Amino acid sequence: MIGARPGALRRTAGALLALVLLAGCDVDPVAVLDPPAAPNGGDAAGHDTSGASADRGDGTAQGTPEDGSDDVAAEDDDAGAEDGTAPGDDTPGAGGAVDDGDDILAGTDGLYVPPTQAAAWVEANAGDPRADVIATRIADVPSSTWFTGGAGVAADADRVVTAAAADNTVPVLVAYNVPGRDCGQYSAGGASGSDAYRAWVDAFARAIGNRPAIVILEPDALAGMDCLSAELQADRMALLRYAVNAFHEQAPNTWTYLDAGHARWQPAAEMADRLEDAGIADARGFALNVSNYVTTAHNDAYGAEVGANLPSPKPFVIDTSRNGNGSNGQWCNPAGRALGAEPGTDALGSGSELQLWVKLPGESDGDCGIGAGTYAGQFVPDIAVAVATG
């Protein structure tokens, strides 16, 4: 098992960091810290809420958290989203660049526990009878930080990586800003054009610098691209290759995992082809089950099959945050779901090497299911307790 279980002291520190981010962000800080809250029904769970997007094969639909930030909508395709500067520390966290065989977690205290909506709720509701289970089962567990666009990515990423380094932990960061995100459905958004995206990625990677980090790259971008024209698919592949190379070259102690959907979406051979086209050769590996409910066992088998279809097998990570009871075929706040295994390592370097919490349990998928009356991305204590005790 990796990761920290820090208790109230870390939650207080996380709340203070959240205040710093609120003061210094150029974009909506909720969109930076977590899959963002979006009153218009955008899906912060990782699924589309419109019912019109491509079927994932298990009754679920494509999509990921909607961007509640200002993004870069005012820019044209050639403008660029960032000035290319970043405050990232160039001092290697573990003594220089690593290769794929090295362990960026070695010598650390595991994975970073970022400030989240769950932690903020616990701090504000200490006397609530639900607070203890939410604190111990969710808020104190290492999870990820989502970056969904906007001109402040360099400063925001630096703050998170700096906080993790001060904690002697490794952060999990999600890059979610590809143009045409979610094919224009309720998780629509992303950079305004190719040049804007490349500039955003460069600023993100430079902000990490030589410090160790884990990056989950563009959830659903490959598995859910069937709605795009051939020309737009080619453009997306080029942008993903660019992003993989940017993190590889500018953030050499970062493990980058290209998102590959989940075990019930694309056929393994097709996903392997897409990963190869998207530059998997220069990534650490690929990610499965982000924001979904499919069991670890199914994703293990699927990941092995994908790897067998790649020119060179790559390790993969699985989002286990809400897959404890598997999928019942519903995607939007389904009843009876449960937390999966807490973040931990398997055999580093091959097969399933990490289990992560990429989606924060307790955040609503939208106005549906056990989250009726809520909006996507909203932290709902009753949903958190349901999944924590399911």
C-alpha positions as CSV (number, residue, x, y, z in Angstrom):
1,M,0.0,0.0,0.0
2,I,1.2,3.5,-0.8
3,G,-0.2,6.8,0.2
4,A,-0.7,8.7,3.4
5,R,-3.5,8.7,5.9
6,P,-2.9,12.1,7.4
7,G,-6.0,12.8,9.5
8,A,-7.1,16.3,10.6
9,L,-3.7,18.0,10.4
10,R,-3.4,17.3,6.7
11,R,-7.0,18.3,6.0
12,T,-6.3,21.6,7.7
13,A,-3.2,22.1,5.6
14,G,-5.2,21.2,2.5
15,A,-7.8,23.8,3.3
16,L,-5.1,26.4,3.7
17,L,-3.6,25.4,0.3
18,A,-7.1,25.7,-1.2
19,L,-7.3,29.3,0.1
20,V,-4.0,30.1,-1.4
21,L,-5.2,28.7,-4.7
22,L,-8.4,30.7,-4.5
23,A,-6.3,33.8,-4.1
24,G,-3.9,33.1,-6.9
25,C,-5.7,31.4,-9.7
26,D,-6.6,33.0,-13.0
27,V,-9.3,30.4,-13.5
28,D,-12.1,28.9,-11.5
29,P,-10.2,27.1,-8.7
30,V,-12.8,24.4,-8.5
31,A,-12.0,23.4,-12.0
32,V,-8.3,23.2,-11.0
33,L,-8.6,21.3,-7.8
34,D,-11.3,18.7,-8.7
35,P,-13.6,17.7,-11.5
36,P,-15.5,21.0,-11.4
37,A,-19.0,21.8,-10.3
38,A,-21.2,22.7,-13.2
39,P,-24.9,23.7,-12.6
40,N,-25.8,23.2,-16.3
41,G,-25.5,19.4,-15.9
42,G,-22.0,18.8,-17.1
43,D,-20.7,15.5,-16.0
44,A,-17.9,15.6,-13.4
45,A,-18.1,11.9,-12.9
46,G,-16.6,11.0,-16.2
47,H,-19.7,10.3,-18.2
48,D,-21.9,12.3,-20.5
49,T,-25.3,13.3,-19.1
50,S,-27.0,14.0,-22.4
51,G,-27.8,10.5,-23.4
52,A,-26.7,11.3,-27.0
53,S,-23.0,10.4,-26.8
54,A,-21.3,7.2,-27.9
55,D,-22.2,4.1,-25.9
56,R,-19.3,2.7,-23.9
57,G,-20.5,-0.9,-24.3
58,D,-21.9,-1.4,-20.8
59,G,-24.8,1.1,-20.9
60,T,-22.5,3.9,-19.9
61,A,-21.7,6.9,-22.1
62,Q,-18.5,8.7,-22.9
63,G,-17.5,11.9,-21.3
64,T,-15.5,13.4,-18.4
65,P,-15.7,16.4,-16.1
66,E,-17.0,19.6,-17.6
67,D,-14.8,22.6,-17.5
68,G,-16.3,25.2,-15.2
69,S,-13.3,27.6,-15.8
70,D,-12.9,30.4,-18.3
71,D,-10.7,28.0,-20.3
72,V,-9.1,29.8,-23.3
73,A,-12.3,30.6,-25.3
74,A,-11.1,34.1,-26.1
75,E,-8.1,32.8,-28.0
76,D,-7.9,31.9,-31.7
77,D,-6.2,28.8,-33.0
78,D,-2.9,30.6,-33.3
79,A,-2.9,32.6,-30.2
80,G,-1.6,30.2,-27.6
81,A,-2.9,29.8,-24.1
82,E,0.3,30.5,-22.1
83,D,3.3,32.7,-22.2
84,G,5.5,29.7,-21.8
85,T,6.7,30.7,-18.4
86,A,6.3,28.6,-15.3
87,P,7.5,28.9,-11.7
88,G,8.4,25.2,-11.5
89,D,11.4,24.1,-9.5
90,D,14.2,22.7,-11.6
91,T,15.7,20.8,-8.7
92,P,15.1,17.1,-9.3
93,G,13.0,15.6,-6.5
94,A,14.9,12.3,-6.7
95,G,18.2,13.3,-8.1
96,G,17.9,13.8,-11.9
97,A,15.8,12.4,-14.6
98,V,14.5,8.9,-14.3
99,D,13.8,6.3,-17.0
100,D,10.9,4.0,-17.1
101,G,12.6,1.4,-15.0
102,D,13.1,3.7,-12.0
103,D,10.6,4.2,-9.2
104,I,9.6,7.8,-8.6
105,L,7.8,6.7,-5.4
106,A,11.0,5.4,-3.9
107,G,12.1,7.4,-0.9
108,T,8.8,9.2,-0.7
109,D,5.8,8.8,1.6
110,G,3.6,7.7,-1.2
111,L,0.9,9.6,-3.1
112,Y,-0.2,13.1,-2.3
113,V,-3.5,13.8,-0.6
114,P,-4.7,17.0,-2.3
115,P,-7.2,19.6,-0.9
116,T,-10.6,18.4,-2.2
117,Q,-14.2,19.2,-1.8
118,A,-14.5,16.3,0.6
119,A,-11.8,17.6,2.8
120,A,-13.3,21.1,2.8
121,W,-16.7,19.7,3.7
122,V,-15.3,17.8,6.6
123,E,-13.5,20.9,7.9
124,A,-16.7,22.9,7.7
125,N,-18.9,20.2,9.2
126,A,-16.9,18.6,11.9
127,G,-19.9,18.0,14.1
128,D,-21.9,16.3,11.4
129,P,-22.3,12.5,12.1
130,R,-21.3,11.8,8.5
131,A,-18.0,13.7,8.8
132,D,-15.9,10.8,10.3
133,V,-16.6,8.3,7.7
134,I,-16.1,10.8,4.9
135,A,-12.8,11.9,6.5
136,T,-11.4,8.5,7.0
137,R,-12.7,6.7,4.0
138,I,-12.4,9.5,1.3
139,A,-10.8,12.8,2.4
140,D,-7.7,11.2,3.9
141,V,-7.1,9.0,0.9
142,P,-4.6,10.0,-1.9
143,S,-6.5,11.2,-5.0
144,S,-5.9,13.4,-8.0
145,T,-6.0,17.0,-9.0
146,W,-7.7,17.9,-12.3
147,F,-6.6,20.7,-14.7
148,T,-9.2,21.6,-17.2
149,G,-8.0,24.7,-18.9
150,G,-7.3,28.4,-18.4
151,A,-4.3,30.6,-18.4
152,G,-3.3,29.8,-14.8
153,V,-2.1,26.2,-15.3
154,A,1.6,27.0,-14.7
155,A,1.0,28.6,-11.3
156,D,-1.7,26.1,-10.3
157,A,0.4,23.1,-11.2
158,D,3.4,24.5,-9.5
159,R,1.4,25.0,-6.3
160,V,0.2,21.4,-6.2
161,V,3.6,19.9,-7.1
162,T,5.3,22.2,-4.5
163,A,2.8,21.2,-1.8
164,A,3.3,17.5,-2.6
165,A,7.1,17.9,-2.6
166,A,6.9,19.6,0.8
167,D,4.9,16.6,2.0
168,N,7.5,14.1,0.5
169,T,4.7,12.7,-1.7
170,V,4.0,12.3,-5.4
171,P,0.9,14.1,-6.9
172,V,-1.5,12.6,-9.4
173,L,-2.4,15.3,-12.0
174,V,-5.1,15.0,-14.7
175,A,-4.6,16.9,-17.9
176,Y,-8.1,17.5,-19.4
177,N,-8.1,20.2,-22.0
178,V,-8.0,18.7,-25.4
179,P,-9.9,20.7,-28.1
180,G,-13.3,19.2,-28.9
181,R,-13.5,17.5,-25.5
182,D,-16.5,15.1,-25.1
183,C,-17.5,15.8,-28.7
184,G,-19.5,18.9,-27.7
185,Q,-21.7,17.1,-25.2
186,Y,-22.2,18.2,-21.5
187,S,-18.5,17.8,-20.7
188,A,-17.7,20.0,-23.7
189,G,-14.9,22.4,-23.6
190,G,-11.1,22.3,-23.9
191,A,-8.6,24.5,-25.5
192,S,-9.8,26.8,-28.3
193,G,-7.4,25.3,-30.9
194,S,-4.3,23.3,-31.5
195,D,-1.8,26.1,-30.8
196,A,-3.6,27.0,-27.6
197,Y,-3.5,23.4,-26.5
198,R,0.2,23.0,-27.2
199,A,1.0,26.1,-25.3
200,W,-1.1,25.0,-22.4
201,V,0.6,21.6,-22.3
202,D,4.1,23.2,-22.5
203,A,3.3,25.4,-19.5
204,F,1.9,22.5,-17.5
205,A,4.9,20.3,-18.2
206,R,7.4,23.1,-17.4
207,A,5.6,23.8,-14.2
208,I,6.3,20.3,-13.0
209,G,9.9,20.5,-14.1
210,N,12.2,17.8,-12.7
211,R,10.0,17.0,-9.7
212,P,8.3,13.6,-9.6
213,A,4.6,13.5,-10.6
214,I,2.0,11.2,-12.2
215,V,0.0,12.6,-15.1
216,I,-3.2,11.0,-16.5
217,L,-3.5,12.4,-20.0
218,E,-6.8,13.4,-21.5
219,P,-9.5,11.0,-20.1
220,D,-11.8,9.6,-22.9
221,A,-9.9,11.5,-25.7
222,L,-8.9,8.2,-27.4
223,A,-11.8,5.9,-26.5
224,G,-14.4,8.5,-27.3
225,M,-13.1,10.0,-30.5
226,D,-15.4,8.1,-32.9
227,C,-17.7,11.1,-33.1
228,L,-14.9,13.2,-34.8
229,S,-14.3,13.5,-38.5
230,A,-11.2,11.8,-39.9
231,E,-9.5,15.2,-40.0
232,L,-10.2,16.0,-36.4
233,Q,-9.2,12.5,-35.3
234,A,-5.8,13.0,-37.0
235,D,-5.5,16.4,-35.3
236,R,-6.3,14.9,-31.9
237,M,-3.7,12.2,-32.4
238,A,-1.1,14.8,-33.2
239,L,-2.0,16.8,-30.1
240,L,-1.8,13.8,-27.9
241,R,1.6,12.9,-29.4
242,Y,2.7,16.5,-28.7
243,A,1.5,16.3,-25.1
244,V,3.2,12.9,-24.4
245,N,6.5,14.3,-25.8
246,A,6.1,17.6,-23.8
247,F,5.9,15.7,-20.5
248,H,8.6,13.3,-21.6
249,E,11.0,16.0,-22.4
250,Q,10.1,18.9,-20.1
251,A,9.0,16.9,-17.0
252,P,11.5,13.9,-17.0
253,N,10.5,12.6,-13.6
254,T,6.9,12.4,-14.5
255,W,5.1,9.2,-15.3
256,T,2.6,9.9,-18.0
257,Y,-0.3,7.6,-18.7
258,L,-2.5,8.0,-21.8
259,D,-6.1,7.3,-21.0
260,A,-7.5,4.2,-22.7
261,G,-11.1,4.1,-21.6
262,H,-12.1,0.9,-19.8
263,A,-12.7,-2.8,-20.4
264,R,-16.2,-2.5,-21.8
265,W,-15.6,0.3,-24.3
266,Q,-13.2,-0.2,-27.3
267,P,-11.8,-3.6,-28.4
268,A,-8.3,-4.1,-27.1
269,A,-6.7,-4.3,-30.5
270,E,-8.4,-1.1,-31.6
271,M,-7.3,0.7,-28.4
272,A,-3.7,-0.5,-28.8
273,D,-3.7,1.0,-32.3
274,R,-5.0,4.3,-31.0
275,L,-2.4,4.3,-28.2
276,E,0.4,3.7,-30.6
277,D,-0.8,6.5,-32.9
278,A,-1.0,8.8,-29.9
279,G,2.6,8.3,-28.9
280,I,2.4,5.6,-26.2
281,A,6.1,4.8,-27.0
282,D,7.2,7.9,-25.1
283,A,4.7,7.5,-22.2
284,R,5.0,5.5,-19.1
285,G,1.9,3.6,-20.0
286,F,-1.9,3.9,-20.1
287,A,-4.8,4.5,-17.7
288,L,-8.0,2.6,-17.4
289,N,-11.5,3.1,-15.8
290,V,-11.2,6.8,-15.1
291,S,-14.4,7.9,-13.4
292,N,-16.0,4.5,-14.1
293,Y,-17.2,1.5,-12.2
294,V,-15.9,-1.5,-14.1
295,T,-14.1,-4.0,-11.8
296,T,-10.4,-4.1,-11.3
297,A,-10.4,-7.7,-12.5
298,H,-12.0,-6.8,-15.8
299,N,-9.7,-3.9,-16.4
300,D,-6.6,-6.1,-15.4
301,A,-7.6,-8.6,-18.1
302,Y,-8.3,-5.8,-20.7
303,G,-5.1,-4.0,-19.9
304,A,-3.1,-7.2,-20.5
305,E,-4.8,-7.7,-23.8
306,V,-4.2,-4.1,-24.9
307,G,-0.5,-4.4,-23.9
308,A,-0.2,-7.7,-25.9
309,N,-1.4,-5.7,-29.0
310,L,1.2,-3.0,-28.6
311,P,4.6,-3.2,-30.3
312,S,6.1,-3.2,-26.8
313,P,4.0,-3.9,-23.7
314,K,3.4,-1.0,-21.4
315,P,2.3,-0.9,-17.7
316,F,-1.1,0.6,-16.9
317,V,-3.0,2.1,-14.0
318,I,-6.6,1.6,-12.9
319,D,-9.0,4.1,-11.3
320,T,-10.4,2.0,-8.4
321,S,-12.2,4.9,-6.6
322,R,-15.7,3.7,-7.2
323,N,-15.5,0.2,-8.6
324,G,-15.8,-1.9,-5.4
325,N,-19.1,-3.4,-6.5
326,G,-18.5,-3.2,-10.2
327,S,-20.8,-1.6,-12.8
328,N,-24.5,-2.3,-12.9
329,G,-24.8,-0.8,-16.4
330,Q,-25.8,2.6,-15.2
331,W,-23.4,5.6,-15.4
332,C,-25.1,8.4,-13.5
333,N,-25.0,8.2,-9.7
334,P,-26.0,4.5,-9.7
335,A,-27.2,3.1,-6.4
336,G,-25.3,0.3,-4.7
337,R,-21.8,1.2,-5.8
338,A,-18.8,1.1,-3.4
339,L,-15.3,2.4,-3.0
340,G,-12.7,0.2,-4.6
341,A,-9.2,-0.6,-3.3
342,E,-7.3,2.3,-2.0
343,P,-4.3,3.5,-4.0
344,G,-1.5,1.1,-4.1
345,T,1.2,-0.6,-6.1
346,D,1.2,-3.9,-7.9
347,A,4.4,-4.9,-9.8
348,L,6.0,-1.7,-11.0
349,G,7.0,-1.8,-14.6
350,S,4.6,-4.4,-16.0
351,G,0.9,-5.1,-16.2
352,S,-1.2,-3.3,-13.7
353,E,1.4,-1.3,-11.7
354,L,-0.8,1.2,-9.8
355,Q,-4.3,1.5,-8.5
356,L,-5.3,5.2,-8.2
357,W,-8.3,7.3,-7.2
358,V,-8.6,9.5,-10.2
359,K,-12.3,10.4,-9.6
360,L,-13.1,11.7,-6.1
361,P,-15.9,9.6,-4.5
362,G,-18.8,11.7,-3.4
363,E,-18.9,14.1,-6.3
364,S,-22.2,13.9,-8.2
365,D,-22.5,12.7,-11.8
366,G,-25.4,15.0,-12.3
367,D,-29.1,15.3,-11.6
368,C,-29.8,11.6,-11.6
369,G,-29.9,8.4,-9.6
370,I,-29.0,8.8,-6.0
371,G,-27.8,12.3,-6.9
372,A,-31.2,13.6,-8.0
373,G,-31.4,17.4,-7.5
374,T,-27.7,17.9,-7.7
375,Y,-25.4,19.1,-10.4
376,A,-22.3,17.4,-11.9
377,G,-19.2,17.9,-9.8
378,Q,-21.1,18.9,-6.7
379,F,-19.8,17.2,-3.6
380,V,-22.8,15.5,-1.9
381,P,-22.1,14.0,1.6
382,D,-25.0,11.5,1.3
383,I,-23.5,10.2,-2.0
384,A,-20.1,10.0,-0.3
385,V,-21.5,8.0,2.6
386,A,-23.4,5.7,0.3
387,V,-20.3,4.8,-1.7
388,A,-18.1,4.7,1.4
389,T,-20.4,2.2,3.1
390,G,-21.8,0.4,0.0
